[in-house]
Structure formats: C-alpha cells, structure tokens
Amino acid sequence: MLLNSNLSFFTKFKIINLQEFRILASTDNFGVEAGMGNRATEWMNTYSKEKKMDFNARLEGYQVSTKNFGNFEIISWSGNWSDARKIIIKSSTKLSMKIIESGYHQKDNLLLSFFGIGKEFAKVYKKGNYIGAVVLGTRSGKCYVKSEKLG
C-alpha cells in the first residue's frame, strides 16, 4: 500500500518524499508521549474491545528521545495493521498526546528492512495532527531515533 502524502523530510543531505514508502504490516512498535504509556495502552485496548477491532497494545519498558518532539515510551502491539494505525492516531486526539506511528520503509529497501538493515521512517502526531517525521534504527532489539524533522 503506497502512502498518499506529499510530505517530505531531510535526511543525510537529501530530500526524501514519503510517497516513495510502503507500510510493512510486520512493524509492531509505536511510541506514545512519555508519562502517558499506561493510560494510552489502557485506552487503546479498551477502545479496540468496544469497537471489536483486532488490536492489543503493551508497554515495552523503554523510551526513545528526540530533540524536537520530546521523549516517547515504546509500545508493541499485535493485531490488524489498519486497526492499529487508526487506534494510535485516535489515541493522540482523545488523550491530547504526541505519538510516533512507525512502519514506513523505502520501497527499494524492503528486503533490507526485513533484516533490520534498512531505514524505518515514522510520522509524529500531536493531538491527531501531523507535526513531523523521524528516522528510526534498532540496536540490541530496541528502537532509537537516527534523525528527525519538524513537519
């Protein structure tokens, strides 16, 4: 599924257009504003049960830091990708918090992404509105922010 967005951001001295990315359903981490982890996962799990959606979230027990957006608690989830995406963005609006919606990979690097070598891009939302993007990496099985750009 191609991302229908004209958003672009700067990384390693070249412009990257988010239309060149695909969403991979295998990505299972999102971020919620630090201090909101328990409340957010509880709200998301309750909401998904009420709406009979295939989604379950839990805290991973660590945080990532950004210069422009603050700190985020990492959550993992299981279930349906489209339900997860809807719920994480809705939680941003309902709980008035910032979230990281990860899972975007460059089309030409899909194979590398499966092995954790490629770049993973994520959108950052505040109160349901897009405010920027980050490039994520993994080290010792945990996410970290490589670079970021305000929206």
MDTraj code that builds the backbone (N, CA, C; nanometers):
import mdtraj as md
import numpy as np

residues = "MET LEU LEU ASN SER ASN LEU SER PHE PHE THR LYS PHE LYS ILE ILE ASN LEU GLN GLU PHE ARG ILE LEU ALA SER THR ASP ASN PHE GLY VAL GLU ALA GLY MET GLY ASN ARG ALA THR GLU TRP MET ASN THR TYR SER LYS GLU LYS LYS MET ASP PHE ASN ALA ARG LEU GLU GLY TYR GLN VAL SER THR LYS ASN PHE GLY ASN PHE GLU ILE ILE SER TRP SER GLY ASN TRP SER ASP ALA ARG LYS ILE ILE ILE LYS SER SER THR LYS LEU SER MET LYS ILE ILE GLU SER GLY TYR HIS GLN LYS ASP ASN LEU LEU LEU SER PHE PHE GLY ILE GLY LYS GLU PHE ALA LYS VAL TYR LYS LYS GLY ASN TYR ILE GLY ALA VAL VAL LEU GLY THR ARG SER GLY LYS CYS TYR VAL LYS SER GLU LYS LEU GLY".split()
xyz = np.array([
    [0.0852, -0.1170, 0.0000],
    [0.0000, 0.0000, 0.0000],
    [0.0899, 0.1234, 0.0000],
    [0.0708, 0.2103, -0.0947],
    [0.1502, 0.3324, -0.1028],
    [0.0929, 0.4386, -0.0127],
    [0.1771, 0.5173, 0.0438],
    [0.1373, 0.6269, 0.1295],
    [0.0981, 0.7454, 0.0427],
    [-0.0219, 0.7976, 0.0600],
    [-0.0690, 0.9113, -0.0185],
    [-0.0437, 1.0399, 0.0571],
    [0.0779, 1.0854, 0.0504],
    [0.1154, 1.2067, 0.1214],
    [0.2219, 1.2792, 0.0414],
    [0.2156, 1.4097, 0.0399],
    [0.3169, 1.4894, -0.0285],
    [0.4237, 1.5366, 0.0680],
    [0.4296, 1.4749, 0.1858],
    [0.5230, 1.5168, 0.2882],
    [0.6629, 1.4704, 0.2520],
    [0.7599, 1.5528, 0.2822],
    [0.8984, 1.5115, 0.2622],
    [0.9799, 1.5602, 0.3801],
    [1.0934, 1.4991, 0.4032],
    [1.1805, 1.5469, 0.5083],
    [1.3256, 1.5224, 0.4721],
    [1.4117, 1.5927, 0.5432],
    [1.5528, 1.5970, 0.5129],
    [1.6254, 1.4888, 0.5919],
    [1.7024, 1.4069, 0.5238],
    [1.7843, 1.3089, 0.5931],
    [1.9119, 1.2848, 0.5136],
    [2.0245, 1.2928, 0.5803],
    [2.1558, 1.2734, 0.5182],
    [2.1734, 1.3582, 0.3928],
    [2.1337, 1.4829, 0.4004],
    [2.1534, 1.5826, 0.2960],
    [2.0799, 1.5537, 0.1662],
    [1.9704, 1.4791, 0.1713],
    [1.8861, 1.4677, 0.0529],
    [1.7404, 1.4643, 0.0952],
    [1.6544, 1.5119, 0.0094],
    [1.5119, 1.5157, 0.0387],
    [1.4518, 1.3792, 0.0093],
    [1.3732, 1.3292, 0.1033],
    [1.3052, 1.2018, 0.0873],
    [1.1550, 1.2317, 0.0816],
    [1.0889, 1.1838, -0.0197],
    [0.9450, 1.2037, -0.0343],
    [0.8745, 1.0820, 0.0228],
    [0.7803, 1.1027, 0.1156],
    [0.7127, 0.9903, 0.1790],
    [0.6247, 0.9113, 0.0818],
    [0.6015, 0.9595, -0.0415],
    [0.5276, 0.8811, -0.1395],
    [0.6092, 0.7614, -0.1860],
    [0.7382, 0.7619, -0.1607],
    [0.8260, 0.6538, -0.2031],
    [0.8318, 0.5410, -0.1012],
    [0.7407, 0.5378, -0.0059],
    [0.7481, 0.4395, 0.1003],
    [0.6269, 0.3482, 0.1020],
    [0.6453, 0.2311, 0.1573],
    [0.5388, 0.1344, 0.1798],
    [0.5264, 0.1122, 0.3300],
    [0.4072, 0.0734, 0.3723],
    [0.3857, 0.0363, 0.5108],
    [0.4056, -0.1146, 0.5211],
    [0.4845, -0.1573, 0.6170],
    [0.5041, -0.3005, 0.6390],
    [0.4231, -0.3427, 0.7604],
    [0.3353, -0.4374, 0.7412],
    [0.2497, -0.4836, 0.8500],
    [0.3285, -0.5537, 0.9599],
    [0.4509, -0.5948, 0.9330],
    [0.5287, -0.6658, 1.0337],
    [0.5841, -0.5732, 1.1423],
    [0.5862, -0.4438, 1.1185],
    [0.6364, -0.3498, 1.2181],
    [0.5385, -0.3459, 1.3347],
    [0.5899, -0.3649, 1.4559],
    [0.4980, -0.3781, 1.5687],
    [0.5289, -0.2838, 1.6845],
    [0.5927, -0.1701, 1.6582],
    [0.6216, -0.0734, 1.7632],
    [0.5678, 0.0642, 1.7269],
    [0.5115, 0.1295, 1.8268],
    [0.4703, 0.2686, 1.8171],
    [0.5274, 0.3382, 1.9399],
    [0.5188, 0.4701, 1.9431],
    [0.5623, 0.5447, 2.0597],
    [0.4510, 0.6356, 2.1083],
    [0.4391, 0.6491, 2.2396],
    [0.3431, 0.7422, 2.2993],
    [0.4200, 0.8366, 2.3904],
    [0.3710, 0.9578, 2.4037],
    [0.4379, 1.0603, 2.4836],
    [0.4739, 1.0066, 2.6220],
    [0.5979, 1.0337, 2.6641],
    [0.6459, 0.9859, 2.7944],
    [0.5501, 1.0295, 2.9045],
    [0.5233, 0.9373, 2.9966],
    [0.4311, 0.9644, 3.1071],
    [0.2877, 0.9265, 3.0756],
    [0.2604, 0.8946, 2.9488],
    [0.1239, 0.8605, 2.9067],
    [0.1096, 0.7119, 2.8714],
    [0.2158, 0.6336, 2.8878],
    [0.2175, 0.4954, 2.8430],
    [0.1056, 0.4085, 2.8983],
    [0.0912, 0.4060, 3.0319],
    [-0.0116, 0.3215, 3.0931],
    [-0.1516, 0.3659, 3.0528],
    [-0.1749, 0.4958, 3.0606],
    [-0.3063, 0.5498, 3.0244],
    [-0.3374, 0.5223, 2.8774],
    [-0.2387, 0.5407, 2.7908],
    [-0.2593, 0.5220, 2.6469],
    [-0.2875, 0.3765, 2.6124],
    [-0.2075, 0.2836, 2.6648],
    [-0.2305, 0.1425, 2.6316],
    [-0.3638, 0.0939, 2.6871],
    [-0.3985, 0.1398, 2.8064],
    [-0.5285, 0.1032, 2.8638],
    [-0.6420, 0.1555, 2.7757],
    [-0.6334, 0.2830, 2.7345],
    [-0.7377, 0.3411, 2.6500],
    [-0.7468, 0.2671, 2.5154],
    [-0.6311, 0.2405, 2.4516],
    [-0.6302, 0.1737, 2.3212],
    [-0.6900, 0.0330, 2.3299],
    [-0.6531, -0.0424, 2.4332],
    [-0.7049, -0.1781, 2.4472],
    [-0.8548, -0.1785, 2.4760],
    [-0.9012, -0.0857, 2.5605],
    [-1.0445, -0.0743, 2.5888],
    [-1.1209, -0.0342, 2.4633],
    [-1.0699, 0.0654, 2.3915],
    [-1.1338, 0.1128, 2.2686],
    [-1.1439, 0.0004, 2.1648],
    [-1.0363, -0.0756, 2.1490],
    [-1.0376, -0.1829, 2.0489],
    [-1.1390, -0.2916, 2.0840],
    [-1.1541, -0.3211, 2.2130],
    [-1.2541, -0.4206, 2.2554],
    [-1.3950, -0.3699, 2.2327],
    [-1.4191, -0.2424, 2.2676],
    [-1.5526, -0.1830, 2.2476],
    [-1.5923, -0.1829, 2.1002],
    [-1.4964, -0.1541, 2.0124],
    [-1.5235, -0.1446, 1.8682],
    [-1.5018, -0.2782, 1.7961],
    [-1.4695, -0.3834, 1.8734],
    [-1.4449, -0.5173, 1.8179],
    [-1.3385, -0.5150, 1.7088],
    [-1.2292, -0.4459, 1.7407],
    [-1.1154, -0.4363, 1.6487],
    [-1.0076, -0.5340, 1.6938],
    [-0.9279, -0.5804, 1.5986],
    [-0.8200, -0.6739, 1.6267],
    [-0.6935, -0.5953, 1.6627],
    [-0.6762, -0.5681, 1.7936],
    [-0.5632, -0.4870, 1.8390],
    [-0.5406, -0.5110, 1.9878],
    [-0.4144, -0.5216, 2.0268],
    [-0.3773, -0.5283, 2.1673],
    [-0.2397, -0.4633, 2.1821],
    [-0.2262, -0.3717, 2.2774],
    [-0.1008, -0.2984, 2.2983],
    [-0.0454, -0.3263, 2.4376],
    [0.0886, -0.3203, 2.4465],
    [0.1541, -0.3306, 2.5774],
    [0.2816, -0.2474, 2.5755],
    [0.3199, -0.1974, 2.6924],
    [0.4425, -0.1182, 2.7058],
    [0.5641, -0.2090, 2.6934],
    [0.6674, -0.1578, 2.6267],
    [0.7918, -0.2338, 2.6107],
    [0.8904, -0.2077, 2.7240],
    [0.8711, -0.1006, 2.8001],
    [0.9568, -0.0746, 2.9150],
    [1.0799, 0.0104, 2.8862],
    [1.0824, 0.0785, 2.7721],
    [1.1930, 0.1710, 2.7451],
    [1.1412, 0.2902, 2.6659],
    [1.2247, 0.3940, 2.6576],
    [1.1871, 0.5177, 2.5898],
    [1.2884, 0.5527, 2.4820],
    [1.2423, 0.6357, 2.3875],
    [1.3318, 0.6982, 2.2904],
    [1.3200, 0.8482, 2.3082],
    [1.4297, 0.9185, 2.2790],
    [1.4339, 1.0640, 2.2931],
    [1.4503, 1.1302, 2.1580],
    [1.3846, 1.2447, 2.1420],
    [1.4025, 1.3271, 2.0231],
    [1.4316, 1.4690, 2.0684],
    [1.5002, 1.5457, 1.9850],
    [1.5291, 1.6853, 2.0172],
    [1.4058, 1.7724, 1.9988],
    [1.3324, 1.7478, 1.8903],
    [1.2204, 1.8344, 1.8541],
    [1.0853, 1.7937, 1.9126],
    [1.0689, 1.6657, 1.9476],
    [0.9366, 1.6173, 1.9863],
    [0.9268, 1.5678, 2.1299],
    [1.0385, 1.5542, 2.1991],
    [1.0364, 1.5067, 2.3366],
    [1.0645, 1.3578, 2.3466],
    [1.0261, 1.2995, 2.4586],
    [1.0502, 1.1577, 2.4851],
    [0.9231, 1.0761, 2.4631],
    [0.9422, 0.9507, 2.4206],
    [0.8303, 0.8617, 2.3916],
    [0.8537, 0.7253, 2.4544],
    [0.7480, 0.6708, 2.5143],
    [0.7511, 0.5339, 2.5637],
    [0.7151, 0.4435, 2.4462],
    [0.7921, 0.3369, 2.4279],
    [0.7674, 0.2460, 2.3166],
    [0.6645, 0.1415, 2.3581],
    [0.5677, 0.1205, 2.2702],
    [0.4683, 0.0159, 2.2917],
    [0.4766, -0.0826, 2.1755],
    [0.4477, -0.2074, 2.2052],
    [0.4352, -0.3064, 2.0987],
    [0.2877, -0.3412, 2.0879],
    [0.2498, -0.3910, 1.9738],
    [0.1095, -0.4246, 1.9533],
    [0.0996, -0.5507, 1.8692],
    [-0.0155, -0.6139, 1.8785],
    [-0.0462, -0.7278, 1.7927],
    [-0.1860, -0.7059, 1.7376],
    [-0.2106, -0.7623, 1.6218],
    [-0.3425, -0.7487, 1.5613],
    [-0.3353, -0.7017, 1.4186],
    [-0.4391, -0.6335, 1.3758],
    [-0.4552, -0.5867, 1.2390],
    [-0.3856, -0.4520, 1.2202],
    [-0.3041, -0.4415, 1.1130],
    [-0.2275, -0.3185, 1.0889],
    [-0.3181, -0.1967, 1.0732],
    [-0.4240, -0.2067, 0.9948],
    [-0.5071, -0.0878, 0.9718],
    [-0.5811, -0.0479, 1.0995],
    [-0.6240, -0.1450, 1.1807],
    [-0.6861, -0.1130, 1.3097],
    [-0.5843, -0.0431, 1.4004],
    [-0.4613, -0.0939, 1.4017],
    [-0.3563, -0.0355, 1.4864],
    [-0.3307, 0.1095, 1.4487],
    [-0.3203, 0.1351, 1.3199],
    [-0.2937, 0.2710, 1.2726],
    [-0.4060, 0.3666, 1.3127],
    [-0.5309, 0.3230, 1.2937],
    [-0.6463, 0.4065, 1.3312],
    [-0.6477, 0.4340, 1.4812],
    [-0.6218, 0.3304, 1.5602],
    [-0.6283, 0.3435, 1.7058],
    [-0.5171, 0.4331, 1.7588],
    [-0.3948, 0.4177, 1.7088],
    [-0.2842, 0.5001, 1.7607],
    [-0.3075, 0.6483, 1.7289],
    [-0.3566, 0.6786, 1.6105],
    [-0.3827, 0.8188, 1.5755],
    [-0.5017, 0.8725, 1.6548],
    [-0.6050, 0.7909, 1.6727],
    [-0.7212, 0.8331, 1.7514],
    [-0.6811, 0.8581, 1.8969],
    [-0.5905, 0.7758, 1.9507],
    [-0.5467, 0.7959, 2.0894],
    [-0.4750, 0.9294, 2.1049],
    [-0.4038, 0.9714, 2.0008],
    [-0.3364, 1.1008, 2.0035],
    [-0.4370, 1.2140, 2.0204],
    [-0.5498, 1.2021, 1.9507],
    [-0.6553, 1.3031, 1.9591],
    [-0.7278, 1.2962, 2.0929],
    [-0.7733, 1.1786, 2.1303],
    [-0.8545, 1.1622, 2.2517],
    [-0.7781, 1.1927, 2.3801],
    [-0.6498, 1.1594, 2.3836],
    [-0.5718, 1.1794, 2.5049],
    [-0.4818, 1.3028, 2.4979],
    [-0.4943, 1.3813, 2.3907],
    [-0.4145, 1.5033, 2.3710],
    [-0.2661, 1.4786, 2.3936],
    [-0.2108, 1.3820, 2.3210],
    [-0.0700, 1.3476, 2.3380],
    [-0.0009, 1.3326, 2.2032],
    [0.1312, 1.3298, 2.2093],
    [0.2111, 1.3050, 2.0896],
    [0.2313, 1.1545, 2.0749],
    [0.2353, 1.1081, 1.9499],
    [0.2598, 0.9663, 1.9232],
    [0.3559, 0.9530, 1.8054],
    [0.4236, 0.8397, 1.7989],
    [0.5057, 0.8036, 1.6840],
    [0.4372, 0.6857, 1.6162],
    [0.4041, 0.7033, 1.4890],
    [0.3439, 0.5955, 1.4096],
    [0.4516, 0.5433, 1.3154],
    [0.5115, 0.4318, 1.3505],
    [0.6211, 0.3769, 1.2705],
    [0.5689, 0.2779, 1.1672],
    [0.6613, 0.2271, 1.0860],
    [0.6245, 0.1230, 0.9910],
    [0.6380, 0.1616, 0.8457],
    [0.7032, 0.2721, 0.8161],
    [0.7220, 0.3144, 0.6778],
    [0.8657, 0.2841, 0.6350],
    [0.8799, 0.2193, 0.5192],
    [1.0109, 0.1812, 0.4669],
    [1.0213, 0.2233, 0.3213],
    [1.1403, 0.2586, 0.2783],
    [1.1634, 0.2952, 0.1397],
    [1.1377, 0.1735, 0.0511],
    [1.0655, 0.1933, -0.0610],
    [1.0288, 0.0819, -0.1488],
    [1.1486, 0.0010, -0.1950],
    [1.2552, 0.0658, -0.2346],
    [1.3703, -0.0073, -0.2868],
    [1.4508, -0.0777, -0.1783],
    [1.4185, -0.0547, -0.0520],
    [1.4916, -0.1172, 0.0574],
    [1.4065, -0.2156, 0.1372],
    [1.2988, -0.2699, 0.0779],
    [1.2111, -0.3599, 0.1522],
    [1.2845, -0.4833, 0.2030],
    [1.3683, -0.5433, 0.1202],
    [1.4409, -0.6624, 0.1619],
    [1.5334, -0.6310, 0.2794],
    [1.6050, -0.5194, 0.2707],
    [1.6928, -0.4794, 0.3808],
    [1.6126, -0.4533, 0.5077],
    [1.4915, -0.3963, 0.4923],
    [1.4073, -0.3657, 0.6066],
    [1.3657, -0.4913, 0.6812],
    [1.3397, -0.5996, 0.6083],
    [1.3015, -0.7247, 0.6732],
    [1.4123, -0.7782, 0.7624],
    [1.5367, -0.7492, 0.7280],
    [1.6500, -0.7955, 0.8072],
    [1.6974, -0.6902, 0.9061],
    [1.6248, -0.5780, 0.9176],
    [1.6587, -0.4738, 1.0128],
    [1.7763, -0.3877, 0.9720],
    [1.8167, -0.3943, 0.8457],
    [1.9311, -0.3174, 0.7981],
    [1.8867, -0.1832, 0.7408],
    [1.7706, -0.1804, 0.6761],
    [1.7215, -0.0588, 0.6117],
    [1.6693, 0.0430, 0.7112],
    [1.6357, 0.1598, 0.6588],
    [1.5823, 0.2672, 0.7419],
    [1.4327, 0.2478, 0.7617],
    [1.3866, 0.2815, 0.8801],
    [1.2441, 0.2844, 0.9080],
    [1.2062, 0.4287, 0.9368],
    [1.1029, 0.4743, 0.8722],
    [1.0557, 0.6110, 0.8896],
    [0.9268, 0.6085, 0.9710],
    [0.9050, 0.7134, 1.0479],
    [0.7850, 0.7222, 1.1305],
    [0.7305, 0.8641, 1.1270],
    [0.5990, 0.8732, 1.1366],
    [0.5333, 1.0033, 1.1461],
    [0.5090, 1.0346, 1.2927],
    [0.5180, 1.1624, 1.3265],
    [0.4893, 1.2071, 1.4620],
    [0.3626, 1.2923, 1.4565],
    [0.2686, 1.2615, 1.5460],
    [0.1419, 1.3344, 1.5541],
    [0.1284, 1.3959, 1.6928],
    [0.0618, 1.5105, 1.6981],
    [0.0251, 1.5737, 1.8250],
    [-0.1225, 1.6080, 1.8160],
    [-0.2002, 1.5551, 1.9086],
    [-0.3448, 1.5743, 1.9103],
    [-0.4063, 1.5396, 1.7752],
    [-0.3551, 1.4340, 1.7113],
    [-0.4097, 1.3854, 1.5855],
    [-0.3593, 1.4550, 1.4612],
    [-0.2748, 1.5565, 1.4761],
    [-0.2226, 1.6318, 1.3617],
    [-0.0749, 1.5994, 1.3388],
    [-0.0381, 1.5811, 1.2131],
    [0.0993, 1.5518, 1.1758],
    [0.1886, 1.6705, 1.2111],
    [0.2990, 1.6449, 1.2839],
    [0.3896, 1.7540, 1.3214],
    [0.5332, 1.7291, 1.2775],
    [0.5634, 1.6100, 1.2252],
    [0.6999, 1.5836, 1.1817],
    [0.7246, 1.4375, 1.1533],
    [0.8525, 1.4071, 1.1313],
    [0.8915, 1.2699, 1.0986],
    [1.0257, 1.2379, 1.1614],
    [1.0494, 1.1104, 1.1848],
    [1.1768, 1.0640, 1.2384],
    [1.2238, 0.9429, 1.1595],
    [1.3539, 0.9229, 1.1573],
    [1.4135, 0.8020, 1.1010],
    [1.4560, 0.7176, 1.2199],
    [1.4106, 0.5929, 1.2224],
    [1.4378, 0.5034, 1.3343],
    [1.5407, 0.3976, 1.2975],
    [1.6125, 0.3526, 1.3957],
    [1.7038, 0.2408, 1.3807],
    [1.6803, 0.1444, 1.4949],
    [1.7423, 0.0285, 1.4889],
    [1.7343, -0.0657, 1.6003],
    [1.8747, -0.1046, 1.6434],
    [1.8892, -0.1152, 1.7723],
    [2.0163, -0.1538, 1.8322],
    [1.9831, -0.2436, 1.9508],
    [2.0388, -0.3621, 1.9530],
    [2.0127, -0.4583, 2.0604],
    [1.8637, -0.4830, 2.0795],
    [1.7898, -0.4859, 1.9694],
    [1.6467, -0.5140, 1.9745],
    [1.5591, -0.3986, 2.0184],
    [1.6170, -0.2789, 2.0329],
    [1.5393, -0.1622, 2.0762],
    [1.5498, -0.0522, 1.9714],
    [1.4407, 0.0244, 1.9579],
    [1.4369, 0.1373, 1.8635],
    [1.5176, 0.2543, 1.9178],
    [1.5737, 0.3326, 1.8273],
    [1.6329, 0.4610, 1.8628],
    [1.6137, 0.5552, 1.7448],
    [1.6207, 0.6854, 1.7703],
    [1.5984, 0.7858, 1.6680],
    [1.7323, 0.8238, 1.6050],
    [1.7430, 0.8083, 1.4713],
    [1.8644, 0.8442, 1.3985],
    [1.8615, 0.9914, 1.3591],
    [1.7472, 1.0372, 1.3082],
    [1.7327, 1.1771, 1.2688],
    [1.5862, 1.2148, 1.2742],
    [1.5585, 1.3445, 1.2652],
    [1.4207, 1.3928, 1.2763],
    [1.4032, 1.5253, 1.2041],
    [1.2800, 1.5557, 1.1714],
    [1.2488, 1.6831, 1.1070],
    [1.1083, 1.7271, 1.1430],
    [1.0959, 1.8543, 1.1776],
    [0.9636, 1.9117, 1.2058],
    [0.8835, 1.9147, 1.0759],
    [0.7529, 1.8971, 1.0884],
    [0.6626, 1.8895, 0.9730],
    [0.6407, 2.0181, 0.9086],
])
top = md.Topology()
chain = top.add_chain()
for i, resn in enumerate(residues, 1):
    res = top.add_residue(resn, chain, resSeq=i)
    for name in ("N", "CA", "C"):
        top.add_atom(name, md.element.get_by_symbol(name[0]), res)
traj = md.Trajectory(xyz[None], top)
